[in-house]
Every structure is written in C-alpha cells, then in structure tokens.
Amino acid sequence: MKKYFAELLGTMVLVLMGCGSAVIAGGAAGAVGTGVGTLGVALAFGLSVVAMAYAIGGISGCHINPAITLGMFLSGRMNGKDAGMYMLFQFIGAVVGSAILYAIASPMGLTATGSNGFDPALMLPAFIAELVFTCIFVLVVLGATSRSGNSTVAGLAIGLTLVLIHIVCIPITGTSVNPARSFGPALFAGAEALSQLWLFIVAPFVGAACAAFIWNAISTPEQR
C-alpha cells in the first residue's frame, strides 16, 4: 500500500502544481502576477515530475501517470495487479489535487480548472499530438529507468522531456500525455471538458503502448 499511496501523493502534487500554475499564475483575471505563460506552465509540470521523482521514486518508481504505468506493464517491468492499483491511485490523486486547487482558486474568482481541451474541428491533430507526444515521453521514461540508463539523473531527464512536450503541445490541447492529469480537472470543469475527456484517455494509452512496442524492439533483454 505504501507504493500505491506514493503514487496518489505524487499525482496529486503534479496536478496541483502543474494545473495550479495555469489557473492561478497563468494570467487569468485576478491571478497573482502578470502570468507565467506557456514556458512557465511547462516548467511547472516538468519541475513537479523532477521533485516527485526524487521524493517518491525510491518507493514506487514515481510513475504518477497511467500511461507510464501501462508502458511499464507492457514492457514487462511490472505485473497486472500492481499496474491496475497504480492507475487507480493515480486517478484518485488527480481528483484530490484538483479538489485542492478548486478550493484555492474558486474564492479568488478563478473558474478555470486546468482541464484539457481541443477545437472540435481539429480533433485529428489533437489526437495525433497526444498519441505521439505520449509515445515520446514514455519511451524516454523506459530508457532513462532501464538497466542501461543513469538512475541518478533519470528524474531530471524525464522532467525536462515533459517541459519540452508542454512547450509544443500546450497550444494544441493544453497538453495531457497523462489520463489522470486530464481526469481530475475535467470533473471540476463541467460538460465540455468531460465530453472531450475520451481523447485524453485513449490517445495517451495508445501512445504508451506504441512506446512499449518500440522499446522492446530496439532494446536488448540486458538493457531492459
């Protein structure tokens, strides 16, 4: 249970800090400061991953993302029971993080929740972006945490990759590459976000499966 709770805690922090940067410091009316912009939000998500990697990485591996957990399962690094429990606690953590953010932001007059979304006319580009960027992200995770990777800097490499992905993808979908990260904020955002939530669950999972397939194809058993 300790590693499951660690995943809940890590995902909560990711959603609270990452989405919080967009909601509270992103430049909305009444927000603190003048707005951190795309780069600031990207850094908030990436730094959240780095922080949690060094906080809980030794306990659970710090997936804090169901897509990463799926990639780990499909690459043979964890069993089905652990994968299912990791995902469950990640989704719970995302809801807790969103609830805390909502409790802070609502009294400030901020109605955004950090939910993901896309222009319905651009659904295909949005799907492709989430699939491809998740594939890249999970592939980096698999490589950085493999036997041939450098475990001391794995958290930094993964966090910086997430920053890079956010810089490119924020204008397209707000960047998910993480079904739990999309699920929590959508619950508090309402109908439109919930109606588009399917894309931010399906595309990252497909991308994670692609990453596992690629990793298994290009790596040797000794490297995995």
C-alpha positions in Angstrom: 0.0 0.0 0.0 2.9 2.4 0.6 3.9 2.5 -3.1 0.2 2.9 -4.1 -0.2 5.8 -1.7 3.1 7.3 -3.0 1.6 7.3 -6.5 -1.5 9.0 -5.1 0.6 11.7 -3.5 2.8 12.2 -6.5 -0.1 12.6 -8.9 -1.8 15.0 -6.5 1.3 17.2 -6.5 1.6 17.1 -10.2 -2.0 18.2 -10.8 -1.9 20.8 -8.0 1.3 22.4 -9.1 1.1 21.9 -12.9 -2.6 22.9 -13.3 -2.2 25.4 -10.5 0.4 27.3 -12.5 -2.0 27.6 -15.3 -5.1 28.5 -13.2 -3.5 30.8 -10.6 -0.4 32.2 -12.2 -1.4 31.8 -15.9 -2.5 35.3 -16.4 -6.3 35.0 -15.9 -8.2 37.9 -14.4 -7.4 38.2 -10.7 -4.4 35.9 -10.9 -1.3 36.6 -9.0 1.4 38.3 -11.1 1.3 39.1 -14.8 1.1 35.5 -15.9 3.8 32.8 -16.3 2.9 32.0 -19.9 3.4 28.7 -21.8 7.0 28.3 -20.7 6.1 28.9 -17.0 3.3 26.3 -17.1 5.6 23.8 -19.0 8.3 24.3 -16.3 5.8 23.8 -13.5 4.7 20.4 -14.9 8.3 19.3 -15.6 9.6 20.5 -12.2 6.8 18.7 -10.4 7.9 15.5 -12.0 11.5 16.1 -11.1 10.6 16.9 -7.5 8.4 13.9 -7.1 10.9 11.6 -8.8 13.4 12.4 -6.0 10.7 12.3 -3.3 8.9 9.0 -4.1 11.0 7.5 -6.8 12.6 5.1 -4.4 9.2 4.0 -3.1 7.1 3.5 -6.2 9.3 4.5 -9.2 7.2 7.7 -9.5 5.0 6.9 -12.5 2.3 9.4 -11.5 0.8 8.8 -14.9 -1.3 5.8 -16.0 0.3 6.0 -19.5 3.7 5.4 -17.9 2.3 2.5 -15.8 0.8 0.9 -18.9 4.2 1.3 -20.7 5.9 -0.4 -17.8 3.4 -3.2 -17.7 3.6 -3.8 -21.5 7.4 -3.8 -21.4 7.4 -6.5 -18.7 8.6 -4.4 -15.7 5.5 -4.9 -13.5 2.6 -7.3 -13.0 -1.0 -6.6 -13.8 -2.1 -6.3 -10.2 0.4 -3.5 -9.4 -0.4 -1.8 -12.7 -4.1 -1.7 -12.0 -3.6 -0.4 -8.5 -1.1 2.2 -9.6 -3.6 3.5 -12.1 -6.4 3.6 -9.6 -4.4 5.5 -7.0 -3.1 7.9 -9.7 -6.7 8.8 -10.8 -7.6 9.3 -7.1 -4.6 11.5 -6.6 -5.5 13.6 -9.6 -9.0 14.2 -8.2 -7.6 15.1 -4.8 -5.1 17.6 -6.4 -7.9 19.1 -8.5 -10.2 19.4 -5.4 -7.4 21.3 -3.5 -6.8 23.6 -6.5 -10.5 24.2 -6.8 -10.8 25.1 -3.1 -8.0 27.6 -3.5 -8.9 29.1 -6.9 -12.7 29.5 -6.5 -12.6 32.0 -3.7 -10.2 34.0 -5.8 -12.8 34.3 -8.6 -10.8 31.9 -10.8 -13.1 29.5 -12.6 -10.6 27.6 -14.7 -9.5 24.1 -13.6 -6.6 23.4 -15.8 -8.6 21.0 -17.9 -7.5 19.9 -21.3 -9.5 20.7 -24.4 -9.3 21.0 -28.2 -11.1 22.7 -31.1 -13.6 20.1 -32.4 -12.6 21.0 -35.9 -9.0 19.9 -35.0 -9.8 16.6 -33.3 -7.5 14.6 -35.5 -4.4 16.8 -35.0 -5.2 16.8 -31.2 -5.4 13.0 -31.2 -2.2 12.6 -33.1 -0.4 15.1 -30.9 -1.4 13.4 -27.7 -0.6 10.0 -29.1 2.9 10.9 -30.5 4.0 13.1 -27.6 2.9 10.4 -25.1 4.9 7.8 -27.1 8.0 10.0 -26.9 7.5 10.7 -23.2 7.0 7.1 -22.2 9.9 6.0 -24.4 12.2 8.4 -22.6 10.9 7.1 -19.3 11.6 3.5 -20.3 15.1 4.3 -21.5 16.0 6.5 -18.6 14.9 4.0 -16.0 16.3 0.9 -17.8 19.3 -1.1 -16.7 21.4 0.8 -19.2 20.1 4.2 -18.0 21.6 6.5 -15.5 19.2 6.3 -12.4 20.8 9.4 -10.7 19.6 11.8 -13.5 16.6 9.8 -14.7 14.2 12.1 -12.9 15.8 15.2 -14.4 15.7 13.8 -17.9 12.1 12.8 -17.6 11.1 16.2 -16.2 12.9 18.1 -18.9 11.3 15.9 -21.6 7.9 16.8 -20.1 8.8 20.5 -20.3 9.7 20.2 -24.0 6.5 18.4 -24.7 4.4 21.0 -23.0 6.1 23.9 -24.9 5.0 22.3 -28.2 1.6 20.8 -27.2 0.0 23.4 -24.9 -1.3 25.4 -27.9 -2.9 22.3 -29.3 -4.6 20.6 -26.3 -3.2 22.2 -23.2 -1.0 19.0 -23.0 -2.2 15.9 -21.3 0.0 12.9 -22.1 -1.4 11.7 -18.8 -5.0 10.4 -18.5 -5.2 11.0 -14.7 -4.0 14.6 -15.1 -6.9 15.2 -17.5 -9.5 13.3 -15.5 -9.2 15.3 -12.2 -9.6 18.8 -13.7 -12.3 17.7 -16.1 -14.5 16.6 -13.2 -14.5 20.2 -11.9 -14.6 21.8 -15.3 -18.0 20.5 -16.4 -19.7 19.2 -19.5 -17.4 20.4 -22.3 -14.3 19.1 -20.7 -16.0 15.8 -19.8 -17.2 15.4 -23.4 -13.6 15.6 -24.7 -12.1 13.6 -21.9 -12.1 10.4 -24.0 -9.4 11.7 -26.3 -7.1 12.4 -23.3 -7.5 8.9 -22.1 -7.4 6.9 -25.3 -4.6 8.7 -27.2 -2.1 8.6 -24.3 -2.8 4.9 -23.7 -2.3 4.1 -27.4 0.9 6.2 -27.3 2.2 4.3 -24.3 1.5 1.0 -26.0 3.4 2.2 -29.0 6.3 3.3 -26.8 6.5 -0.1 -25.1 6.5 -1.9 -28.5 9.3 0.4 -29.8 11.3 0.0 -26.6 11.0 -3.8 -26.7 12.0 -3.8 -30.4 15.1 -1.6 -30.1 16.4 -2.7 -26.7 18.1 -6.0 -25.6 16.9 -8.1 -22.6 20.0 -7.0 -20.7 19.2 -3.3 -21.2 15.5 -3.6 -20.1 
